[in-house]
Structure formats: structure tokens, C-alpha cells
Amino acid sequence: MAKVALKNLTKRFGNVIAVNNLSLGVEDKEFLVLLGPSGCGKTTTLRCIAGLDIPDEGEIYIGDKLVNDLAPKDRNIAMVFQSYALYPHMTVFDNIAFPLKMRKLPNDEIEKRVKRVAELLRIPHVLNRKPGQLSGGERQRVALGRAIVRNPDVFLMDEPLSNLDAKLRIYMRAELKRLQKELGVTTVYVTHDQVEAMTMADKIAIMNQGVLQQVGTAFEVFNNPSNLFVAGFIGSPPMNFINCILKEEDGSYYLDAGAFALSIPISLGKIINEESSSSEVILGVRPEDIIIEEKPAAKNSIRAEVYVTEPMGSEIVIDLKVDGEIIKVKTLKELKLNIGDKVWMRFDENKMHVFDRKTEKTIV
């Protein structure tokens, strides 16, 4: 197996910089997910690793070998596409066997390897069928089988689950993660689905407009986002953002949001004061870190009106209106609330985030 290393990778299409000076490492046997919105450069990065796109600048290493000048077939990588890209006129057996036949392996070796992969993917019963006779999940497994049978150094996967229905996608997430660990193959996986990334990845690399924003585990990017973009992109519903001004009065600090003010510890106020480019900051609070109460607590309770409720079975999302601003709350508690009801809410002080409004970088 092999590591993958990208050093100062840049790819342009005309005046558009699709990937901008990207440096990123993937460890041997690691499952790394490239995550970001459409057009952020994640698929272009994957295609550069595969050799399908040629970078304008930078270096790509697979193992310890610089592969910039190697053709895709010489990089010992296997790519799984969103469209599966199966040959409709061939049987499943022949689709999986195709890369081995191209290498002119002996027939008995081909048969042995195809059958082993089919057992691993639980599709031995469809080997004689053609792709048109298969379900979406079966076609996806055949595409995976064709990649696995080559014994590549690296798997490259471009949104391979996006064509499946929601229930099958959840099942295949777990299957694909199990399979990757069982095979121990270094994997780079592209998706715009943050839940997919959080549940599958050893590490997540978040991109926006061609620029790498943060690399870390699901826990790290969720709890310690590096900037406003990451904080807003990770989490469902997304983090609430509230424009505030840091103010000091008689040695005490508070965040003034206009409709309400939050007193904060002196130590936190000093950090914000020292680290921020100005007194203008953004307070970030995740919906699950807000407590709804019928009566105000002793400190930092905020009066709000129920705007709408969204029951989701095991939890409920409540939109609260505070002076024209909507703040989303997610709770497991069964709250019998109606539109227009008046309630109190309180932020978990240990889980508040503060961002510099000008640079959008995380302060706390």
C-alpha cells in the first residue's frame, strides 16, 4: 500500500483557479474524505491524483514516487466513478475481470480473483448477469469489485453513493467503511455530503473555492472548526451565527447582539479582545448547545418566540425568533410548543464559538 502526498498543487481552467496551492498528506491505509460544496475543487484534486487532469503547479507523490509525469495506468490506482461506468454489454464477471484481462493474466488466476472479490462484496449470485439486470446497490458493488480486483495502492472514489436511495446509501456507507478497513487500502473519497464524511472518514479535508480550509477528524472539525466556513458547513442544522460587539464595563465583558447581551467570563473577554481585529465579532452556537426553558435562569437567559417546530422523530428542531433573527435549537426533549409561544433560551457557555467578523477566523 502507499501514502499520497500533494505539495503546493494548483490547477487552473482558464481564469478559474480550481485548486489553489493545496498541500495535503494521506497516510498509508487511511480513509481521507475531501469534503466541500459543488465547485470547491475536490473532484479536480482527485482527478489530478489519478492523472486524468494535469496540474499547472505542484507535485503529486504516491508512495515515495513522484507521479506527475506518469500516465494513469502506471500509477497503480483504481477509481470508482459516480456513474459506475460499467460496460452494459458485458456480464458482471467480465466487468470485474476487465482490468485483469487487459494485463493478460492467466484465465485461472482471473477466475480465482474475480470469485474472491465477488464473495467479499456478496455478489457471487449476479456474476452471469448484465448491469441492466442489477439494482443500483448491486451495480455499485460491481464497480467497487472492478477496482478491488486490481489490488491497487490507492482507491480514488468520486461520490460513489450519490446515485443510491437514502436507505441504501446509509447501508452502503457502513459496508464501504468495513471493506476499506478489511482491505487496508489507502483511500481518497470525494463527497459534498457532510454526514457521509463524518461517518466514514479517518480524516476529513474541507475545501472551499479551491482552498483547503481544515484537515482533521470528524470530532476535530465539528468541535474545533478553524473558521466561519467550516463551522457553518459541518453540522445539521448548521451552526447559528449572531453578529455581536464585544464591550467592557467596569472590568466585566459582555457580547452585545442588539436584541440581547451575554455576559462572558473575564478570561474569555480578554482573549477575544486580544485576538480579534476589532470589537466586531460573530458568536456561533450549535442548535444542540441551546437549552429551552419555561422560566428564565439566573443569568444570560434570552426571551424568544416560537417561530416553527420541526418534529424529526427522535428529536425536534425548533426555530426561535429573537427580534427578527431566527435561531435554530435541536433538542431530544418532548416539548409541547406552538407557534407564537414565548419561551426562554440559554446557550451552553462551554460550547460557544467566537469568530473574527473581518477575517472569519476562529478566536475561541
Secondary structure, DSSP 8 states (H G I E B T S, - for coil): ---EEEEEEEEEETTEEEEEEEEEEE-TT-EEEEE-STTSSHHHHHHHHHTSS--SEEEEEETTEE-TTS-GGGTTEEEE-TT----TTS-HHHHHHHHHHHTT--HHHHHHHHHHHHHHTT-GGGTTS-GGGS-HHHHHHHHHHHHHTT--SEEEEESTTTTS-HHHHHHHHHHHHHHHHHHT-EEEEEES-HHHHHHH-SEEEEEETTEEEEEE-HHHHHHS-SBHHHHHHSSSS--EEEEEEEEEETTEEEEE-SS-EEEE-HHHHHHHHHHSSSSEEEEEE-GGGEEEESS--SSS-EEEEEEEEEE-SS-EEEEEEETTEEEEEEESS-----TT-EEEEEE-GGG-EEEETTT-BB--
